[in-house]
Amino acid sequence: MRKGMLCQLVVAVLCVGATVSASWAQEDVNAPWDAAKHFEPYWDQVRFSARLYNPVERPDSDPNTQRSLSISGAVRQLDKTGLVGIEDRATNIVVLDQDGFEIHSTVDQPAISRWYRSPDDIHHFVGPFLRNDDIRYSVSIPTDPSLGYPVSLSRVEWSFSVLLADTFEVVDVPFEPNESWIELVDGLEILVEEASAEEGKYSYLIQAIYEPNAVAYSTGGRWHFWRDETPPPVIVVKVEMLDAAGKPVHQPGTSGGFSSGTSRENSDGLEIATTRASGSCAGCGDVATIRYTFALEPYEQEARFVLEDIPVPIF
């Protein structure tokens, strides 16, 4: 990209120690990624329902009783190591009845596109102040009265698609306006135009210019790929605000908030993203560093889940 950017970054490290780069990898990059070590699926509700349409008011509907069986639950995140994103759409479903006979299966065609969300972004609230990071799912099983109804389900299988990386890299940038562009990784430069922090709040305006084929730049923890598209060599996984001690100013379980908006434009094959953001928290006045976390050489994989011995309610 711009000549001299790497030199400017090195000078910043050597002279003022303000910009730091580090990397780490999984313990064994040659070991296959095992979903069972990272996720724990469970069911929390099995619904067996019946529906009957009024033939006078709905003459075009099937007059027979319509029955449906569904399972809903979640997948606990046990270990997020190496996990960049999750597409929580249940695919390749297989269901066996109490005797081990297959009563339902799906063969899913490749989706038009895939949406991945950061594992930290997948959550729902179970109370006013309690956040649950489990990944919700639901599986519907068609039923045929002529074939009878299962007493229980001996096995239910399904898959999520996950986005993984074996190696990550972090780059720290001072939380202060900068007149010079800084190259964070090959194919991505940023310019911190505005940065202010005071007691209880902070705000910033950052421009980024990057090559879309080299870097997936998202500050919101979501990534989109079309059917035949593969992830680029680098993905921006996370952007954090750190205090002088290197700790995130937004701590879990504390009050505060964060909002941001990004506009984008294309220029000669390069993407230009302008992000304006603000946050509120107890330690916001101590923001000293912007930390970027990158996933290197990310790849996609199927995470397979299995549940056994699930009871089925009866009428």
C-alpha positions as CSV (number, residue, x, y, z in Angstrom):
1,M,0.0,0.0,0.0
2,R,1.6,3.3,0.9
3,K,5.4,3.3,0.9
4,G,7.0,4.0,4.3
5,M,4.1,2.8,6.3
6,L,6.0,-0.2,7.7
7,C,9.0,2.0,8.5
8,Q,6.7,4.4,10.4
9,L,5.3,1.5,12.4
10,V,8.7,0.3,13.3
11,V,9.9,3.7,14.4
12,A,6.8,4.0,16.6
13,V,7.8,0.8,18.3
14,L,11.4,1.6,18.8
15,C,11.1,5.2,19.8
16,V,8.0,5.5,21.9
17,G,6.9,1.9,22.5
18,A,3.3,2.9,21.7
19,T,2.5,0.3,19.0
20,V,3.0,-3.4,19.8
21,S,2.5,-6.4,17.7
22,A,2.3,-10.0,19.0
23,S,1.0,-13.3,17.8
24,W,0.0,-16.7,19.2
25,A,-1.2,-20.0,17.9
26,Q,-3.2,-22.9,19.2
27,E,-1.3,-25.5,21.2
28,D,-1.1,-28.0,18.4
29,V,-1.9,-26.5,14.9
30,N,-1.7,-30.0,13.4
31,A,-4.5,-31.5,15.6
32,P,-7.9,-31.4,13.9
33,W,-10.4,-28.9,15.5
34,D,-12.8,-31.0,17.6
35,A,-16.2,-29.5,18.1
36,A,-16.8,-31.7,21.2
37,K,-14.0,-30.0,23.0
38,H,-15.4,-26.5,22.3
39,F,-19.2,-27.0,22.4
40,E,-21.7,-28.9,24.6
41,P,-25.3,-29.2,23.1
42,Y,-28.4,-29.8,25.2
43,W,-32.1,-29.7,24.7
44,D,-34.5,-27.7,26.8
45,Q,-37.9,-28.3,25.2
46,V,-39.6,-30.9,23.1
47,R,-42.9,-29.9,21.6
48,F,-45.5,-32.3,20.1
49,S,-48.5,-30.3,19.0
50,A,-51.7,-30.8,17.0
51,R,-53.6,-28.3,14.9
52,L,-57.0,-28.6,13.3
53,Y,-58.5,-26.1,10.8
54,N,-62.1,-25.1,10.7
55,P,-63.3,-26.6,7.3
56,V,-66.0,-24.0,7.0
57,E,-63.7,-21.0,7.4
58,R,-60.6,-22.7,5.8
59,P,-62.1,-25.0,3.1
60,D,-58.8,-25.2,1.2
61,S,-56.9,-26.5,4.2
62,D,-56.4,-30.2,5.0
63,P,-59.3,-31.2,7.2
64,N,-57.2,-33.8,9.1
65,T,-55.4,-33.0,12.3
66,Q,-51.9,-31.7,11.6
67,R,-49.3,-32.8,14.1
68,S,-45.7,-31.4,14.4
69,L,-42.7,-32.3,16.5
70,S,-39.9,-29.9,17.3
71,I,-36.8,-29.8,19.6
72,S,-35.3,-26.6,20.8
73,G,-32.2,-26.0,23.0
74,A,-28.8,-24.5,22.8
75,V,-25.1,-25.2,22.5
76,R,-22.8,-24.1,25.3
77,Q,-19.5,-22.5,24.4
78,L,-16.9,-24.3,26.5
79,D,-13.7,-23.1,24.8
80,K,-13.5,-20.3,22.2
81,T,-9.9,-21.0,21.3
82,G,-9.4,-20.7,17.6
83,L,-13.1,-19.8,17.0
84,V,-13.6,-16.7,14.9
85,G,-17.3,-17.0,14.0
86,I,-20.4,-19.2,14.0
87,E,-23.3,-19.5,11.6
88,D,-26.1,-20.8,13.8
89,R,-28.2,-22.3,11.1
90,A,-29.0,-26.0,11.7
91,T,-28.1,-28.1,8.7
92,N,-27.7,-31.8,7.7
93,I,-30.2,-32.9,10.3
94,V,-30.6,-36.6,11.1
95,V,-33.2,-38.0,13.6
96,L,-33.6,-41.6,14.7
97,D,-36.6,-43.0,16.6
98,Q,-36.5,-45.2,19.8
99,D,-35.6,-48.2,17.7
100,G,-32.8,-46.6,15.8
101,F,-34.7,-46.1,12.6
102,E,-34.2,-42.9,10.7
103,I,-37.4,-40.9,10.6
104,H,-36.1,-37.6,9.3
105,S,-33.0,-36.3,7.5
106,T,-32.1,-33.3,5.4
107,V,-29.6,-32.9,2.6
108,D,-28.8,-29.2,2.5
109,Q,-27.6,-27.6,-0.7
110,P,-24.9,-24.9,-0.4
111,A,-26.5,-21.7,0.8
112,I,-26.5,-18.5,-1.4
113,S,-24.4,-16.8,1.3
114,R,-23.1,-17.4,4.9
115,W,-23.3,-15.1,7.8
116,Y,-20.8,-15.6,10.7
117,R,-21.1,-14.0,14.1
118,S,-18.4,-13.6,16.7
119,P,-18.8,-16.1,19.6
120,D,-18.8,-13.0,21.9
121,D,-21.7,-11.5,19.8
122,I,-24.0,-14.6,20.1
123,H,-26.0,-14.1,23.3
124,H,-29.4,-13.6,24.8
125,F,-30.6,-12.2,28.1
126,V,-32.2,-14.6,30.6
127,G,-32.9,-11.8,33.1
128,P,-32.5,-8.1,33.6
129,F,-28.7,-8.3,34.1
130,L,-27.9,-11.9,33.1
131,R,-26.4,-12.7,29.7
132,N,-26.3,-16.2,28.4
133,D,-23.8,-16.9,25.6
134,D,-25.3,-20.3,24.6
135,I,-26.1,-20.7,20.9
136,R,-29.8,-21.3,20.4
137,Y,-31.1,-23.9,17.8
138,S,-34.4,-25.5,16.8
139,V,-35.1,-28.7,14.8
140,S,-38.5,-29.4,13.3
141,I,-39.4,-33.0,12.5
142,P,-42.3,-33.7,10.2
143,T,-44.7,-36.4,11.4
144,D,-46.9,-38.8,9.4
145,P,-49.9,-40.3,11.3
146,S,-49.9,-43.4,9.1
147,L,-46.4,-44.2,10.3
148,G,-47.2,-43.7,13.9
149,Y,-45.3,-41.4,16.4
150,P,-42.0,-41.9,18.1
151,V,-42.0,-42.7,21.8
152,S,-38.6,-41.2,22.1
153,L,-35.7,-40.1,19.9
154,S,-32.6,-42.2,20.3
155,R,-30.4,-39.8,18.4
156,V,-30.6,-36.3,16.9
157,E,-27.7,-34.9,14.8
158,W,-27.2,-31.5,13.2
159,S,-24.4,-29.1,12.2
160,F,-23.3,-25.5,12.4
161,S,-20.7,-24.0,10.2
162,V,-17.8,-22.4,12.0
163,L,-15.1,-20.0,11.0
164,L,-11.7,-20.9,12.5
165,A,-8.1,-19.9,12.6
166,D,-4.9,-21.5,14.1
167,T,-3.0,-18.2,14.4
168,F,-4.0,-14.8,15.7
169,E,-2.2,-11.5,15.9
170,V,-2.7,-8.4,17.9
171,V,-1.6,-4.8,17.1
172,D,-1.9,-2.0,19.6
173,V,-2.3,1.6,18.5
174,P,-2.2,4.7,20.8
175,F,-5.6,6.2,21.5
176,E,-4.8,9.6,20.1
177,P,-5.3,11.5,16.9
178,N,-2.6,10.7,14.3
179,E,-1.6,12.6,11.2
180,S,0.1,9.6,9.6
181,W,-1.5,6.4,8.3
182,I,-0.5,3.2,10.2
183,E,-0.2,-0.2,8.5
184,L,-1.7,-2.7,10.9
185,V,-1.2,-5.8,8.6
186,D,-0.5,-6.2,4.9
187,G,-3.4,-4.7,3.0
188,L,-4.8,-2.6,5.8
189,E,-4.0,0.9,7.0
190,I,-5.8,3.1,9.5
191,L,-5.8,6.8,10.4
192,V,-7.0,7.9,13.8
193,E,-8.6,11.2,13.0
194,E,-10.3,11.9,16.4
195,A,-9.9,10.3,19.8
196,S,-11.1,11.8,23.1
197,A,-11.6,10.3,26.6
198,E,-12.9,11.7,29.8
199,E,-14.5,10.4,33.0
200,G,-17.3,8.0,32.0
201,K,-17.1,8.2,28.3
202,Y,-14.9,8.2,25.2
203,S,-15.3,8.6,21.4
204,Y,-13.2,8.2,18.2
205,L,-13.3,8.6,14.5
206,I,-11.1,6.2,12.5
207,Q,-10.6,5.8,8.7
208,A,-9.4,2.5,7.3
209,I,-8.3,1.7,3.8
210,Y,-7.9,-1.9,2.8
211,E,-7.8,-4.5,0.0
212,P,-11.0,-6.5,0.3
213,N,-9.4,-9.6,-1.2
214,A,-6.7,-9.5,1.5
215,V,-8.6,-8.3,4.6
216,A,-12.1,-8.7,5.9
217,Y,-12.6,-5.5,7.9
218,S,-15.5,-5.5,10.3
219,T,-15.6,-3.7,13.7
220,G,-19.0,-5.3,14.6
221,G,-18.0,-9.0,14.8
222,R,-19.9,-10.2,11.7
223,W,-18.7,-11.5,8.4
224,H,-20.5,-12.3,5.2
225,F,-19.4,-14.6,2.4
226,W,-21.2,-15.6,-0.8
227,R,-21.6,-19.2,-1.9
228,D,-18.3,-19.6,-3.8
229,E,-16.4,-17.0,-1.8
230,T,-13.6,-18.1,0.6
231,P,-12.4,-16.0,3.6
232,P,-9.5,-13.7,2.9
233,P,-6.1,-14.3,4.5
234,V,-6.8,-11.8,7.3
235,I,-9.9,-11.1,9.3
236,V,-10.3,-8.3,11.9
237,V,-11.8,-10.3,14.8
238,K,-12.0,-7.7,17.5
239,V,-11.4,-4.0,18.3
240,E,-10.9,-3.2,22.0
241,M,-10.2,-0.1,24.1
242,L,-7.6,-0.7,26.8
243,D,-6.5,1.3,29.8
244,A,-2.9,2.2,30.7
245,A,-2.5,-1.3,32.3
246,G,-3.6,-3.1,29.2
247,K,-7.0,-4.1,30.5
248,P,-10.2,-3.6,28.5
249,V,-12.2,-0.6,29.8
250,H,-15.4,-2.5,29.2
251,Q,-15.5,-5.3,31.8
252,P,-18.2,-8.0,31.9
253,G,-20.9,-7.4,34.4
254,T,-20.3,-3.7,34.7
255,S,-22.7,-0.9,33.5
256,G,-22.0,1.0,30.3
257,G,-22.6,0.9,26.6
258,F,-21.1,1.2,23.2
259,S,-22.3,2.4,19.8
260,S,-20.7,2.7,16.4
261,G,-21.5,3.3,12.8
262,T,-19.4,2.7,9.7
263,S,-19.7,4.1,6.2
264,R,-17.9,2.6,3.2
265,E,-16.9,3.5,-0.3
266,N,-14.8,2.0,-3.0
267,S,-11.9,3.7,-4.7
268,D,-9.8,2.0,-7.4
269,G,-10.4,-1.4,-6.0
270,L,-9.7,-0.4,-2.4
271,E,-12.4,-0.1,0.3
272,I,-12.5,3.0,2.5
273,A,-14.3,2.6,5.8
274,T,-15.0,5.4,8.2
275,T,-16.0,4.4,11.7
276,R,-17.4,6.8,14.4
277,A,-17.9,5.3,17.8
278,S,-18.5,6.2,21.4
279,G,-18.7,4.3,24.7
280,S,-19.6,4.8,28.3
281,C,-18.2,3.0,31.3
282,A,-16.6,3.5,34.6
283,G,-13.0,3.3,33.2
284,C,-13.6,5.1,29.9
285,G,-11.6,8.1,30.9
286,D,-8.5,5.9,31.1
287,V,-8.5,4.7,27.5
288,A,-4.9,4.6,26.3
289,T,-4.8,2.0,23.6
290,I,-6.8,0.6,20.7
291,R,-6.2,-3.1,20.3
292,Y,-6.9,-4.9,17.0
293,T,-7.0,-8.7,16.9
294,F,-6.6,-10.4,13.6
295,A,-7.2,-14.0,12.5
296,L,-4.6,-15.2,10.1
297,E,-5.4,-17.7,7.3
298,P,-9.0,-18.4,8.5
299,Y,-10.9,-21.4,7.3
300,E,-14.4,-22.9,7.5
301,Q,-15.4,-26.2,9.0
302,E,-18.6,-28.2,9.9
303,A,-19.2,-28.6,13.6
304,R,-21.3,-31.7,14.2
305,F,-23.6,-32.1,17.3
306,V,-25.2,-35.2,18.7
307,L,-28.0,-35.6,21.3
308,E,-29.2,-39.0,22.5
309,D,-32.2,-40.4,24.3
310,I,-34.6,-37.5,24.1
311,P,-38.2,-38.2,25.4
312,V,-41.2,-37.2,23.3
313,P,-44.4,-36.0,25.0
314,I,-47.6,-37.8,24.3
315,F,-51.2,-36.7,24.1
